[in-house]
Amino acid sequence: ASLVERGDADLSIDLAASDIPAIQSRGRVKIMSIPQTNAFQAIVFNTKAAPFDNVKVRQAFAAALPYEAMFQAAQFGRGRILFGANWTETPDATFPRTMPLNLDLDRAKALLTEAGHPNGFETTFSFANSMAAFAEPMAALIKESLAKIGVIVTVQKMPDAQISTMVVERRLPFFTDIGSAWLPSPDYFFRTYFTGAHRWNYSGFDNAELTGLVQAARFETDPAKYDAAVKRMINIAAEQVPMAMVWQANQDAVMAKDIQGYTYWFHRQADFRDLKRG
């Protein structure tokens, strides 16, 4: 970004959200900020091991996460939120979409009691070193909020390779990760991130109804039937909460003021064929 501001470079992408306000205030460059519509940040619960194999524990944690505070601290309010909805049945088949994820500590405490943990328990919250800039403020807020329902959280910052291995082996109870789907279709999102034994099903979620719906929707040619299947998938994800998809970060592109033709692409790289000066 400094090179662009000095005129020694034309374009810089993938800047940290924390860098953008200062760059904007100086006014030397043009900034295009577009939510990464095929990507998401998630807070993940390991459904393969106690205590997060209990849906009420997952629901309790989902009601204890300080969503807006995390979004401001981690992303400076930049991006598209996926939390804050109040529906019980999804209004449409758009996905990713805003989900019924809202901070409600009384509900969280009641759910944790129903799950058999009236006094809470101890757990760890993990993130990769490469995510530290935004995950550290997230972790601090999560630790503070969960303490209010009796859950003691130890924060773990880990090397990327180590955390990837532990995700695959289902050894992390509670962590944050990022996903992006090459195909912007809801069934592809669900197939990749909510089914199967692979690394991208971060939570190890295994729900027979959802898996069946994903397989059927993949080859469904009737739009009404496809939408009905997707709506049911969304409702299952909202009820079972294998992970909380919390926001889609901005793709911030900083460029010289005379650069034209920048386009956001799903692979999050610039298409230099379209870029022009003047």
C-alpha positions as CSV (number, residue, x, y, z in Angstrom):
1,A,0.0,0.0,0.0
2,S,2.9,2.4,0.8
3,L,4.3,1.7,-2.7
4,V,0.9,2.6,-4.3
5,E,0.7,5.8,-2.2
6,R,4.2,6.8,-3.3
7,G,3.4,6.1,-7.0
8,D,5.8,3.2,-7.3
9,A,3.1,0.6,-7.7
10,D,-0.4,0.6,-9.3
11,L,-2.4,-1.9,-7.3
12,S,-2.3,-3.8,-4.0
13,I,-4.9,-6.3,-2.8
14,D,-5.5,-8.4,0.3
15,L,-4.7,-5.7,2.8
16,A,-5.6,-6.0,6.5
17,A,-8.9,-4.4,7.4
18,S,-7.0,-2.4,10.1
19,D,-4.9,-0.7,7.4
20,I,-7.7,0.7,5.4
21,P,-9.1,3.6,7.6
22,A,-5.6,5.3,7.8
23,I,-5.1,4.9,4.0
24,Q,-8.5,6.3,3.3
25,S,-7.9,9.3,5.6
26,R,-4.7,10.2,3.7
27,G,-6.7,10.3,0.4
28,R,-3.8,9.6,-1.9
29,V,-5.2,6.5,-3.6
30,K,-8.4,4.9,-4.7
31,I,-9.9,2.1,-2.7
32,M,-12.4,-0.5,-3.9
33,S,-13.9,-2.6,-1.1
34,I,-16.1,-5.6,-2.1
35,P,-17.4,-8.3,0.3
36,Q,-16.0,-11.7,-0.7
37,T,-19.3,-13.1,-1.8
38,N,-18.0,-16.7,-2.1
39,A,-16.0,-16.7,1.2
40,F,-16.7,-16.6,4.9
41,Q,-15.2,-16.5,8.4
42,A,-16.6,-19.2,10.7
43,I,-16.4,-20.1,14.3
44,V,-16.4,-23.9,14.4
45,F,-17.5,-26.5,16.9
46,N,-16.1,-30.1,16.7
47,T,-19.3,-32.2,16.4
48,K,-17.3,-35.4,16.7
49,A,-16.3,-35.0,20.3
50,A,-17.7,-33.9,23.7
51,P,-18.9,-31.4,24.6
52,F,-19.7,-30.1,21.1
53,D,-21.3,-33.3,20.0
54,N,-24.3,-32.0,22.1
55,V,-26.4,-29.7,20.0
56,K,-27.5,-27.7,23.0
57,V,-23.9,-26.9,23.8
58,R,-23.4,-25.6,20.3
59,Q,-26.6,-23.6,20.5
60,A,-25.5,-22.2,23.9
61,F,-22.1,-21.1,22.5
62,A,-23.8,-19.6,19.4
63,A,-26.0,-17.5,21.8
64,A,-22.9,-16.4,23.8
65,L,-20.7,-15.1,21.0
66,P,-20.4,-11.2,20.8
67,Y,-21.0,-11.0,17.1
68,E,-21.1,-7.2,16.5
69,A,-18.2,-6.5,18.9
70,M,-16.1,-9.2,17.1
71,F,-17.0,-7.7,13.7
72,Q,-15.9,-4.2,14.8
73,A,-12.7,-5.4,16.5
74,A,-11.6,-7.9,13.8
75,Q,-12.9,-6.3,10.6
76,F,-13.4,-2.6,11.7
77,G,-17.0,-3.1,10.6
78,R,-15.9,-3.8,7.0
79,G,-17.5,-6.6,5.1
80,R,-20.9,-8.3,5.0
81,I,-22.3,-9.7,8.2
82,L,-23.8,-13.2,8.3
83,F,-25.2,-12.9,11.8
84,G,-28.2,-11.0,13.2
85,A,-31.2,-12.6,11.5
86,N,-34.3,-13.4,13.5
87,W,-36.1,-15.9,11.4
88,T,-37.0,-19.5,12.4
89,E,-37.5,-20.6,8.8
90,T,-35.2,-19.1,6.2
91,P,-37.1,-16.7,4.0
92,D,-35.3,-17.8,0.8
93,A,-32.6,-20.1,-0.7
94,T,-29.8,-17.7,-0.8
95,F,-26.6,-19.0,0.8
96,P,-24.3,-17.9,2.4
97,R,-26.9,-15.6,4.1
98,T,-27.6,-13.9,7.4
99,M,-28.4,-16.5,10.0
100,P,-30.2,-16.4,13.3
101,L,-27.0,-15.8,15.3
102,N,-27.6,-13.3,18.1
103,L,-25.9,-12.6,21.5
104,D,-28.3,-13.7,24.2
105,L,-26.5,-14.6,27.4
106,D,-29.6,-15.6,29.3
107,R,-30.6,-18.1,26.6
108,A,-27.0,-19.3,26.4
109,K,-26.9,-20.0,30.1
110,A,-30.3,-21.8,30.0
111,L,-29.1,-24.0,27.1
112,L,-25.9,-24.9,28.8
113,T,-27.8,-25.9,31.9
114,E,-30.1,-28.1,29.7
115,A,-27.0,-29.6,28.2
116,G,-25.9,-30.7,31.7
117,H,-23.3,-28.0,32.2
118,P,-24.9,-25.6,34.7
119,N,-21.5,-24.5,35.9
120,G,-19.9,-24.4,32.5
121,F,-16.6,-26.2,31.6
122,E,-13.1,-25.5,30.3
123,T,-12.2,-25.6,26.6
124,T,-9.7,-24.1,24.1
125,F,-10.3,-21.7,21.2
126,S,-7.7,-22.0,18.5
127,F,-6.6,-20.0,15.4
128,A,-3.8,-20.1,12.9
129,N,-0.8,-17.7,13.1
130,S,-1.7,-16.3,9.6
131,M,-5.1,-15.1,11.0
132,A,-3.7,-13.4,14.1
133,A,-4.4,-9.9,13.0
134,F,-8.1,-10.4,13.2
135,A,-8.4,-13.6,15.2
136,E,-6.6,-12.3,18.3
137,P,-9.3,-9.6,18.9
138,M,-12.0,-12.2,18.2
139,A,-10.5,-14.6,20.7
140,A,-10.3,-12.0,23.5
141,L,-13.9,-11.1,23.0
142,I,-15.0,-14.7,22.9
143,K,-13.1,-15.5,26.0
144,E,-14.7,-12.6,27.9
145,S,-18.2,-13.4,26.7
146,L,-18.1,-17.1,27.4
147,A,-16.8,-16.5,30.9
148,K,-20.2,-14.9,31.6
149,I,-21.8,-18.3,31.2
150,G,-19.2,-20.1,33.2
151,V,-17.0,-21.4,30.3
152,I,-13.3,-20.9,30.8
153,V,-11.5,-20.5,27.5
154,T,-7.8,-21.0,26.9
155,V,-6.7,-19.3,23.6
156,Q,-4.3,-21.1,21.3
157,K,-2.4,-19.5,18.5
158,M,-0.9,-22.3,16.4
159,P,1.3,-22.7,13.3
160,D,-0.9,-23.1,10.2
161,A,0.4,-26.6,9.3
162,Q,-0.3,-27.8,12.8
163,I,-3.8,-26.4,13.0
164,S,-4.6,-27.9,9.5
165,T,-3.6,-31.3,10.7
166,M,-5.6,-31.1,13.9
167,V,-8.7,-29.9,11.9
168,V,-8.4,-33.0,9.7
169,E,-8.0,-35.3,12.7
170,R,-10.9,-33.6,14.5
171,R,-8.6,-32.8,17.5
172,L,-9.6,-29.1,18.0
173,P,-12.8,-28.6,20.0
174,F,-13.5,-24.9,19.1
175,F,-11.7,-22.7,16.6
176,T,-12.0,-20.2,13.7
177,D,-11.2,-20.8,10.1
178,I,-12.0,-19.3,6.6
179,G,-13.7,-21.0,3.7
180,S,-14.3,-20.1,0.1
181,A,-16.3,-21.9,-2.5
182,W,-15.2,-21.8,-6.2
183,L,-18.8,-22.4,-7.3
184,P,-21.3,-19.8,-6.0
185,S,-24.2,-22.3,-5.6
186,P,-25.7,-23.2,-2.3
187,D,-25.5,-26.9,-2.7
188,Y,-21.8,-26.6,-3.4
189,F,-21.3,-24.7,-0.1
190,F,-23.2,-27.3,1.8
191,R,-21.5,-30.2,0.1
192,T,-18.1,-28.8,0.8
193,Y,-18.5,-27.4,4.3
194,F,-21.3,-29.4,5.9
195,T,-20.8,-33.0,4.6
196,G,-18.0,-35.6,4.2
197,A,-14.9,-36.7,6.1
198,H,-12.5,-34.2,4.4
199,R,-10.7,-31.2,5.8
200,W,-13.2,-28.6,4.6
201,N,-16.1,-30.1,6.7
202,Y,-14.4,-28.2,9.6
203,S,-16.9,-29.4,12.2
204,G,-17.0,-33.0,11.1
205,F,-20.8,-32.5,10.7
206,D,-22.7,-35.7,9.7
207,N,-26.4,-35.2,9.3
208,A,-28.1,-37.9,7.2
209,E,-31.0,-35.6,6.1
210,L,-28.7,-32.8,5.0
211,T,-26.3,-35.2,3.2
212,G,-29.3,-36.7,1.3
213,L,-30.5,-33.2,0.4
214,V,-27.1,-32.1,-0.8
215,Q,-26.8,-35.2,-3.0
216,A,-30.2,-34.7,-4.5
217,A,-29.8,-31.0,-5.1
218,R,-26.6,-31.4,-6.9
219,F,-28.4,-32.8,-9.9
220,E,-31.8,-31.2,-9.5
221,T,-33.0,-29.4,-12.6
222,D,-36.3,-28.1,-11.2
223,P,-35.7,-24.7,-9.7
224,A,-38.6,-25.0,-7.2
225,K,-37.4,-28.4,-6.0
226,Y,-33.8,-27.1,-5.7
227,D,-34.8,-24.1,-3.7
228,A,-36.9,-26.2,-1.4
229,A,-34.0,-28.6,-0.7
230,V,-31.6,-25.6,-0.1
231,K,-34.1,-24.0,2.3
232,R,-34.3,-27.2,4.3
233,M,-30.4,-27.4,4.4
234,I,-30.2,-23.8,5.7
235,N,-32.8,-24.5,8.4
236,I,-30.8,-27.6,9.5
237,A,-27.6,-25.6,9.7
238,A,-29.4,-22.9,11.7
239,E,-30.8,-25.4,14.2
240,Q,-27.8,-27.7,14.5
241,V,-25.1,-25.0,14.4
242,P,-22.1,-27.1,13.5
243,M,-20.4,-23.8,12.9
244,A,-21.3,-20.1,13.0
245,M,-20.5,-18.4,9.7
246,V,-20.1,-14.9,11.0
247,W,-19.1,-12.6,8.1
248,Q,-17.7,-12.2,4.6
249,A,-14.6,-10.0,4.8
250,N,-14.0,-7.2,2.3
251,Q,-11.6,-7.6,-0.6
252,D,-9.9,-4.3,-0.2
253,A,-8.0,-3.2,-3.4
254,V,-5.8,-0.1,-3.1
255,M,-4.9,1.5,-6.4
256,A,-3.5,4.6,-8.0
257,K,-6.3,7.1,-8.7
258,D,-5.9,6.7,-12.5
259,I,-6.3,2.9,-12.5
260,Q,-9.6,1.7,-14.1
261,G,-11.3,-1.7,-14.7
262,Y,-10.6,-3.5,-11.4
263,T,-13.1,-6.4,-10.9
264,Y,-13.6,-8.7,-8.0
265,W,-13.1,-12.3,-9.0
266,F,-14.0,-15.4,-7.0
267,H,-10.3,-16.5,-6.8
268,R,-9.6,-13.1,-5.1
269,Q,-6.9,-12.1,-7.5
270,A,-6.9,-9.3,-10.0
271,D,-7.6,-9.8,-13.7
272,F,-4.8,-7.7,-15.2
273,R,-6.4,-7.9,-18.7
274,D,-9.1,-5.4,-17.6
275,L,-6.8,-2.9,-15.9
276,K,-6.2,0.4,-17.6
277,R,-4.4,3.7,-16.7
278,G,-6.3,6.9,-17.2
